[in-house]
């Protein structure tokens, strides 16, 4: 994910959420990347 993509996701609508994905990324970049990989793996796997 590029910095530009992250900036595009930082919208007023996104800021209304209590826990913003962008805030989590800023607080813990490595943990955020791990979470993204986990999400991608779960999406790639067909849900039972």
VENJOVEN-V798040 format. One record per residue. PHI is phi in degrees with one decimal (999 if undefined). PSI is psi as a letter, one per 30 degrees, with the letter a starting at -180 (NA if undefined). OMEGA is omega in degrees with one decimal (* if undefined). Layout:
phi & psi & omega
PHI & PSI & OMEGA
PHI & PSI & OMEGA
//
This chain:
phi & psi & omega
999 & k & -177.7
-83.5 & l & 177.9
-59.1 & e & -179.8
-60.0 & e & 179.9
-63.8 & e & 179.4
-62.6 & e & -180.0
-64.6 & e & 179.1
-64.8 & e & -179.2
-76.3 & f & -179.5
-82.0 & i & -178.5
-105.9 & l & 176.5
-54.1 & e & 179.3
-63.2 & e & 179.8
-66.7 & e & -177.9
-71.2 & f & -180.0
-69.6 & f & 179.3
-65.0 & k & -179.8
-64.8 & e & 179.1
-113.0 & j & -179.4
-83.2 & k & 176.3
-57.5 & e & -179.9
-66.7 & e & 178.4
-63.6 & e & 179.5
-62.5 & e & 179.9
-62.8 & e & -179.0
-67.3 & e & -177.7
-74.6 & e & -173.4
-150.4 & i & -175.9
-57.1 & e & -177.0
-66.9 & e & 178.5
-63.7 & e & -179.4
-66.2 & e & 180.0
-64.6 & e & 177.6
-61.1 & e & -179.3
-63.0 & e & 179.4
-63.6 & e & 179.6
-63.3 & e & 179.5
-62.4 & e & 179.4
-60.5 & e & -178.4
-62.3 & e & 179.8
-64.8 & e & -179.8
-66.8 & e & 179.3
-70.6 & e & -178.2
-67.3 & e & 179.8
-76.9 & k & 178.7
-64.0 & k & -177.8
-73.8 & k & -177.7
-73.7 & NA & *
//
